[in-house]
Amino acid sequence: MTNSNEAATDQWVGDKLRDAGIERHPQGITGIKEIDEALKTSSKRKTGKVGKPEFVIVTHSQKYGDFVIVIEDKLDTAKQQHLDQHTGLLLDDIASITDYAMNGAWWYARHIVDNTSYKHAIAIGISGDEKHHIIQPLHYQDGGGLDYKMLPEVEEFISFNADNIDEYYQSAILEEKTDEQKTTQEVLKDAAELHEYLRNYGTLGDRDKPLVISGILLALREIKHGGFDINSLNHDPTKTDGEKIWDAIKNNLKRSNVRPEVKRDKILSQFDIIKNSAKLNEPAEELGGKTPLRYFTDQLNRRLYPTITKSMNGEDYLGRFYGEFMSYSGGDGQTLGIILTPKHICDLFCELLDLQPDDIVFDPCCGTGGFLISAMRYMLAHARTDAEMDHIRKHQLLGIEIQDYMFTIATTNMIVRGDGKSNLKCEDFFNEANSPNLLQQIDSPTVGMMNPPYSQGKKSQTLCELSFVERLLDSMTEDGRVAVIVPQSAMTGKTKYEKKYKASILKHHTLEGVITCNTETFYGVGTNPVIAVFTAHKPNSPEHKSKFIDFQDDGYSVHAHIGLEEGSSAKDKQSHLLRVWRGEEQSPSSFCVESAVTAEDEWLHAYFYFNDEIPTEDDFTRAIADYLTFQLDTVGHGRGYLFGFENSLNGNSEDNFNSTSLITGDEINA
């Protein structure tokens, strides 16, 4: 009979399945005839009678066939699994199957697959409660016998729903790259190759390389309007290939309704390198007699342009191109404090800030436009009408970029990805002389996203990361939501002016929380970042508790020639983070601590962390046993002075040992 605590565990697991969008079937009743028939003979006591797993789920896979997911749970984490001491494998005896969650789930999974037409099963053993628990999956397939593949632990079930099961199987079980990873790998490979050609045949500076790429992409947009033909790039002596591309860029900027004219002219001037560079417009024998511009156009039309225009996943591929150029060039990205934000961080911002279709999003340091691209994609996905979508593109995406060439890349990026370019401005967000007029032009932003320039604080206290944060918060509407990604050092506030900014921020705004990120988030840069989330124009109450989360283990890792890459557990870990962030689930203090804050505190999880795990009776018994073993060994070897009494030095250690007052088993039980 299930006691109330075990029933609470079942309810908690059922709620997690529901939140992951998975239809759950408790007590093994699925309504699928062959599975229900198989369960009639699946007793864990191997009697051939009915068996009732906690949950049975069937998830439809587009590529690999349907998966049966079987879940068994236990209240005590000591009952998670029972392994053979010699082989390290799950035991198959009746006691192990009956008493341990993982062994029981494995038993049911095998029985169902071996007695139905289903080929794949994922057995999940769960033990513990909402706050302290273990969720362990394994994969079993038809014909596996006693063979199985143990998979990494998870926190949520999002990987097992119909939207994600294909990717999970491909990544976690087959250990192959996902389609998105393959696309990114190809893009980076193309970037490396094109960078080599740009260097060898264009003799271009670091700033000019991404501008040439951006300009060609805009020209390619004119093909469908009949305003550009790649075959016209034939080294015509009367009009250079660069002039033809430049004219196509000009036409596309007009067609894209980039206004006002002074802004359009400023962008167009950035592309003058295309028509003015003699090297780019001279045929090269190594390129089959084509000009470098014709060769680059052919390559981009075949490789990058279709990927950017067809991709709906929000990846800033042009930004990846730019970042790759900087890494190969030893360019000025880092020395200027420019660190491009990875796509998964941009997407996470949208979730943390609960982005809505009617929000107005503002990024005052927009770089290549990564945050705005993610925000646009996210809001469009949640919009209900064409009119809403049109309004989002034209009026709800605001950005500022001080670097003129980065501003041009961002504008190109937004145009190619589907508009949103009209409200980008090439200005200095921090120029006090311009700020009144500038802020008047920003139409009441409700959401702020920012990756400010790093390391500027070493040069001027007015340009430290916290000064950008305060500036952004002051620019928001009342109750505006803001997320920034900054170095950990910005949250410690060691200098007097950083403490001043922290005090001022708390005086006028509320710190909702700080998330410590993977140290490799900005791979190759050497910055340990955190995400800080605020509510604007709402003073931080002394009683308000901010969340401090350790999210260093985010499921991403560095891979050679690619950089940071998503692992099979990344979606699961992000889902867990968001549930804890939204207060939908408890977590141990090792993951999240809630605390009131002051300006003197370090706004980091490591500063507020405390160990809240209560030792179990087994932990206590093991600790006492270890102590007794140590005491007996120490006294027996003549070192009783460690326990406050002298040992004989004449070899009569046995007498001393017998007279020693030792802790006994009876005293432990007492």
Secondary structure, DSSP 8 states (H G I E B T S, - for coil): ---HHHHHHHHHHHHHHHHTT---EETT--S-HHHHHHHTT--TTSSSS----SEEEEE--TTT--EEEEEEEESSGGGS--B-TTT--B--SHHHHHH-HHHHHHHHHHHHHHTSS--EEEEEEEEE-SSSEEEEEEEEETT-TT--EE----S-SGGGSTTTHHHHIIIIIS----HHHHHHHHHHHHHHHHHHHHHHHH---TTHHHHHHHHHHHHHTTGGGTS--GGG-S--TTS-HHHHHHHHHHHHHHHTT--SHHHHHHHHHHTHHHHH-TTTTS--GGGTT--HHHHHHHHHHHTHHHHHHH--S---HHHHHHHHHHHHHT-STTTTT-----HHHHHHHHHHTT--TT--EEETT-TTSHHHHHHHHHHHHH--SHHHHHHHHHHSEEEE-SSHHHHHHHHHHHHHTTS--TTEE-S-TT-TTTHHHHHHHS---SEEEE---SSGGGT-GGGSHHHHHHHHHHHS-TT-EEEEEEEHHHHH--SHHHHHHHHHHHHHSEEEEEEE--TTTTTTT---EEEEEEETTS---TT--EEEEE----SEEEETTTEEEE-TTHHHHHHHHHHHHTTSS---TTTEEEE---TTS--SHHHH--------HHHHHHHHHHHHHHHHHHHHTT-GGGGTS---SSS-HHHHHHHS----HHHHH-
